[in-house]
Amino acid sequence: MRRIPAAVLAALLGALLLLAGCSAGTDAVDVNNGGQFRFVAGTAAGEVIPEEQRAAAPDFSGTLLGGGSFDSAELDGDVAVLNFWGSWCPPCRVETPQFQEVYADVRDRGVAFLGINVKETSEQFAQAFVDSQGIEFPSLSDPRGEVALTFRDYPANAIPSTIVLDREGRVAAVYTGEVSQEDLRAVLDLLLAERS
């Protein structure tokens, strides 16, 4: 049996580590670099935008996982949590069940959640992930990252990313990387307390 040269073994190990990707809670994957993925450091807490500095979120539409269409106008009047995710992303596997817990607690208080499944090679993988995690909120299928690109100014340039909109459809908070349940609940409480 032939031995594998050390350089080849090191290259294979490096490739496996890159594929394992964002295993640390603050890493994310860049989706705006011409369709190629690049792992970048994310922010731990994100940015909450003061009310007077918020800009309107871009309009978008698409097809939901499992079928049906969705238009961003459906979010009008609600505080909305937009989570950009992929079944291939380790932090998404940690974050998504926590998002479901928060969603279950706040969905009757005027808060909408929408997942945006980005750069997935197969919609079946995405649907299997949603089913296995018991996710009840809808997710758009965004295999080419088109919806993510509409938010490039905020920036939804990494997976996972989360953008929270206020009741007026303005971008109120941006999180790059995994969001803690506590941070998400805090920003939702803040936005729900704002006058409408």
C-alpha positions as CSV (number, residue, x, y, z in Angstrom):
1,M,0.0,0.0,0.0
2,R,1.4,3.4,-1.0
3,R,1.7,6.2,1.6
4,I,-0.1,9.5,0.9
5,P,2.5,12.4,0.8
6,A,2.2,14.8,3.7
7,A,1.5,17.8,1.4
8,V,-1.4,16.0,-0.2
9,L,-2.8,15.0,3.2
10,A,-2.4,18.6,4.5
11,A,-4.3,19.9,1.4
12,L,-7.1,17.4,1.9
13,L,-7.3,18.3,5.6
14,G,-7.5,22.0,4.7
15,A,-10.2,21.4,2.1
16,L,-12.2,19.4,4.7
17,L,-11.9,22.2,7.2
18,L,-13.1,24.7,4.6
19,L,-16.0,22.5,3.7
20,A,-16.9,22.1,7.4
21,G,-17.0,25.8,7.3
22,C,-18.5,28.0,9.9
23,S,-18.4,25.7,12.8
24,A,-17.5,28.5,15.2
25,G,-20.6,30.5,16.1
26,T,-19.2,33.8,14.7
27,D,-18.2,32.6,11.2
28,A,-20.3,33.1,8.1
29,V,-20.1,32.4,4.4
30,D,-19.9,35.3,1.9
31,V,-22.5,34.9,-0.9
32,N,-21.8,38.1,-2.9
33,N,-18.4,37.2,-4.4
34,G,-19.6,36.0,-7.8
35,G,-21.4,32.9,-6.5
36,Q,-18.3,31.5,-4.7
37,F,-18.4,30.9,-1.0
38,R,-15.9,32.4,1.4
39,F,-15.9,32.1,5.1
40,V,-15.7,35.4,6.9
41,A,-15.9,36.5,10.5
42,G,-19.3,37.7,11.6
43,T,-20.3,40.0,14.4
44,A,-21.4,38.6,17.6
45,A,-24.3,40.9,18.4
46,G,-25.0,42.7,15.1
47,E,-26.2,46.2,14.7
48,V,-29.5,47.8,15.8
49,I,-30.2,50.8,13.7
50,P,-31.7,53.9,15.4
51,E,-35.3,54.6,14.3
52,E,-34.4,57.9,12.6
53,Q,-31.6,56.3,10.5
54,R,-33.6,53.3,9.1
55,A,-34.1,52.9,5.4
56,A,-36.9,51.0,3.6
57,A,-36.1,47.3,2.9
58,P,-36.0,46.4,-0.8
59,D,-39.0,44.6,-2.3
60,F,-38.6,41.0,-3.1
61,S,-40.6,37.9,-4.1
62,G,-40.0,34.3,-4.8
63,T,-41.1,30.7,-4.5
64,L,-41.6,29.1,-1.0
65,L,-40.0,25.7,-0.2
66,G,-42.8,23.2,-0.7
67,G,-44.5,25.4,-3.3
68,G,-46.4,28.6,-3.5
69,S,-45.3,32.2,-4.1
70,F,-44.3,34.9,-1.6
71,D,-44.1,38.7,-1.9
72,S,-42.5,40.9,0.6
73,A,-45.7,43.0,0.8
74,E,-47.1,40.1,2.9
75,L,-44.8,41.4,5.7
76,D,-46.4,44.9,5.8
77,G,-47.5,46.0,9.2
78,D,-45.5,43.3,11.1
79,V,-42.1,43.3,12.7
80,A,-40.3,40.8,10.4
81,V,-37.3,38.5,10.9
82,L,-35.6,37.5,7.7
83,N,-33.0,34.7,8.2
84,F,-30.7,33.8,5.3
85,W,-29.7,30.2,5.8
86,G,-28.5,27.0,4.2
87,S,-28.7,23.4,5.3
88,W,-25.0,23.0,4.6
89,C,-24.1,25.7,7.2
90,P,-23.2,24.4,10.7
91,P,-24.3,27.6,12.6
92,C,-27.6,27.5,10.8
93,R,-28.2,24.1,12.4
94,V,-27.7,25.6,15.8
95,E,-29.6,28.9,15.2
96,T,-32.7,27.6,13.3
97,P,-34.2,25.6,16.2
98,Q,-33.7,28.6,18.4
99,F,-35.5,30.8,15.8
100,Q,-38.4,28.4,15.9
101,E,-38.6,28.8,19.7
102,V,-38.7,32.5,19.4
103,Y,-41.2,32.4,16.6
104,A,-43.5,30.2,18.6
105,D,-43.5,32.8,21.4
106,V,-44.0,35.9,19.3
107,R,-46.0,35.0,16.2
108,D,-49.2,36.1,17.8
109,R,-47.7,39.5,18.7
110,G,-47.4,40.8,15.2
111,V,-44.0,39.3,14.3
112,A,-43.5,37.4,11.1
113,F,-40.5,35.1,10.3
114,L,-39.3,34.2,6.9
115,G,-36.3,32.0,6.1
116,I,-34.4,32.5,2.9
117,N,-32.7,29.4,1.8
118,V,-29.6,30.5,-0.1
119,K,-27.3,28.7,-2.5
120,E,-28.8,25.3,-1.8
121,T,-27.9,22.6,-4.3
122,S,-31.1,20.7,-3.8
123,E,-34.5,21.9,-2.6
124,Q,-35.0,18.4,-1.1
125,F,-32.0,19.0,1.2
126,A,-33.5,22.3,2.3
127,Q,-37.0,20.8,2.9
128,A,-35.5,17.9,4.8
129,F,-33.7,20.3,7.0
130,V,-36.9,22.3,7.7
131,D,-38.8,19.1,8.4
132,S,-36.1,17.7,10.7
133,Q,-35.9,20.9,12.7
134,G,-39.7,21.2,13.1
135,I,-39.6,24.7,11.5
136,E,-43.1,26.2,11.2
137,F,-42.3,29.5,9.6
138,P,-42.0,29.7,5.8
139,S,-38.8,29.8,3.8
140,L,-38.1,31.1,0.3
141,S,-36.0,29.1,-2.0
142,D,-33.2,31.4,-3.3
143,P,-30.8,29.0,-5.0
144,R,-29.0,31.7,-6.9
145,G,-28.9,34.2,-4.1
146,E,-31.0,36.7,-5.9
147,V,-33.0,37.7,-2.8
148,A,-29.8,37.9,-0.7
149,L,-28.3,40.2,-3.3
150,T,-31.3,42.7,-3.0
151,F,-30.1,43.2,0.6
152,R,-26.4,43.6,-0.2
153,D,-26.4,47.1,1.3
154,Y,-27.3,45.9,4.8
155,P,-25.3,43.5,4.4
156,A,-26.8,40.1,3.8
157,N,-23.5,39.0,2.4
158,A,-22.9,36.0,4.6
159,I,-24.7,32.8,5.7
160,P,-26.2,32.9,8.3
161,S,-27.4,36.5,8.3
162,T,-30.5,37.9,9.9
163,I,-32.2,41.2,9.0
164,V,-35.0,42.5,11.2
165,L,-37.6,44.9,9.8
166,D,-39.8,47.2,11.8
167,R,-43.5,47.6,11.3
168,E,-42.9,50.2,8.6
169,G,-40.8,47.8,6.5
170,R,-37.5,49.5,7.4
171,V,-34.3,47.7,8.2
172,A,-34.0,47.9,12.0
173,A,-31.3,45.4,12.8
174,V,-28.6,43.4,10.9
175,Y,-26.8,40.3,12.2
176,T,-24.0,38.7,10.4
177,G,-23.3,35.2,11.7
178,E,-25.2,33.2,14.3
179,V,-27.7,35.3,16.4
180,S,-28.3,34.4,20.0
181,Q,-31.8,33.9,21.1
182,E,-31.3,36.6,23.7
183,D,-30.2,39.2,21.1
184,L,-33.1,38.3,18.8
185,R,-35.7,38.5,21.7
186,A,-34.2,41.9,22.8
187,V,-34.5,43.5,19.4
188,L,-38.0,42.1,18.9
189,D,-39.1,43.5,22.3
190,L,-37.6,46.9,21.3
191,L,-39.4,47.0,18.0
192,L,-42.7,45.8,19.4
193,A,-42.6,48.6,22.0
194,E,-42.1,51.3,19.3
195,R,-45.2,53.3,18.3
196,S,-46.8,52.2,15.1
